[in-house]
Amino acid sequence: MLVARASTGEIFSKTLFNQNPDRDWILTRILWLEGVEAHNSNTKERYIYIHGSPDEIPMGVPGSKGCIRIRNNDVIELFEKVQIGEDVVIMKP
């Protein structure tokens, strides 16, 4: 698990999830975003990421502090495909 872009040393479990229901879970990997459009130009300063999330968290509904949450396996795959500095286009479904 990650906090402030550093590993906490914790290992995610359903018990930990149930004990901390309001925690902003950042798991597996982060891709730190830097917006290029004027209305998103401050994403890096706001620490907006694409990051892995627990299976217990529903996808496709707002629920983070601005980040894009995806399943852990998906963020690992994306992390392996995207190079540092490469553009990532985020589109609504």
N, C-alpha and C positions, 0 to 999 in steps of 0.2 A: 504494500500500500504506500501511496505517496502523499506527502504534505509539503507544500512549498518546493515542489520539484525534487524532493529527496525521499528516499525510502525510510519508512518509520520503523522497519524491522518487524512489524506485525504481520501475521499471516491471516488472511481473510477467512472467516468462518461464518456460518449461519448464526451461531451463538453471538459472535461479536456484532454482526449485523443487527440482530434483535436487541442487543444491549444499547445500541447507538442508532436509533431509527432516523435521527435528523442529520446524521453525519453526511458530508459530501464525499462519497466514495470515489477515489481516484485509484484505479488498479492497473496493473500490467505495464502500460506505456503511456506517454503523453506526446502529442505533437503540438507544440506551442505555436499558436497562430499569430500572424502579424498582418492585419487587414490592410488592403490597398485602396479600398473605396473610402471616401471621406467619412461616411457615417460609421465605418468600422476601423478607422485608422488607429484607434487606441486599444485594440484587442490585446496586444502584447503587454502593455502597461497594466491591463486589467487581469492578466494571467488567464486568458481564455485558451482552452485546449480542446483537442479531440483526445478523448481518453477512454480507457477501459472501465467498465462498470460491472457490478455484480449481476448475476442472472435474476436476482430477486427484484431488481429495479425495472419498472416498465420502460420500454423504449418507445420513441415516437411521440412522447408528450413532454412539455416543458417540466423541468424539475431540478435543474442544476442552477448554478450561479452564472449562467451564460455559456457554459461549455457545451460541446457536442459529445454526448455519451454514446458509446457503442460497445458491443459485446467484446470481451477480452480477446477471443480468437480473431475477431475482425480487426481490432486495433493492432494486434501483432502482425497480421498480414499486411495491413496498410503501412505500418512502420518499416517493414522490410522492403516495400516498393517505393517509398518516397525518400528522396535525398534531402539533406539540409539545404535550405534556400530554394527548394523547388516549389513552384506554385501549386496550390491545392484549391480547386474550385468547389465551393459548397453551394448546392442547389436544393431548392425545396422539391419534395417528391411530386 
